[in-house]
Amino acid sequence: MANTVFRKAKAGDLEGIFGLAKSLKVDYDAPQKTGFLVYPLDRKGYGRRIDSSDFFYVADNGDGIVGFLMCYGGDTVKTLMESGDLNHEDSIINGISEGEYIFGDQVGVSSGDATKGIGTGMMERLFEDMRKKGVGVMRVGILHEPVENVASKTFCEKLGFVYQSEVTTRDGHVWGIYELRPFGDGREKN
């Protein structure tokens, strides 16, 4: 991890992000212990999000992308919902859309790098940008059923996320909603 750089995603990162996301798609029969993605996007979906989000990051170890963190501010969430790009997550978004916040949509770390601090490094970069923009609340949805994403839940709880509620999406998946206020009261203090 010593040479890993945590930075904002750019168009040239698309293939690395897409390949990593495909490798992390959930196997419902044998869920990956290092975490998984339930709804990986196609190339265009990741490309649109790279272009539209101020909160999309990658971990680049010099040989390629070993992690990505895809988050959105409230305005981007609204735009993605209106365009139908977040339709599988309507129930999740509706359960967390009050006030100014960052929505954490996907975090993916290559299985070989899953315990090397990559996810934490990307989150720390996000927190820096949240502080600069005066956004003090982050919310995420973590799959609880039909299989629990234990790795994501453990990771978020380690960072201080607190369970808020559960929602069920149209496909019958049950998601836990978790919230973090990394600066205490939800606002940056100057």
Buried (B, 14 or more C-beta within 10 A) or exposed (E): EEEBEBEBBEEEBBEBBBEBBEBBBBEEEEBBEBBBBBBBBEEEBBBBBBEBBEBBBBBBBEEBBBBBBBBBBBEBBBBBBEEEBBEBBBBBBEBBBEEBBBBBBBBBBBBEBBEBBBBBBBBBBBBEBBBEBEBBBBBBBBBBEEBBBBBBBEBBBEBEBEBEEEBEBEEEBBBBBBBBBBBEEBBBEE
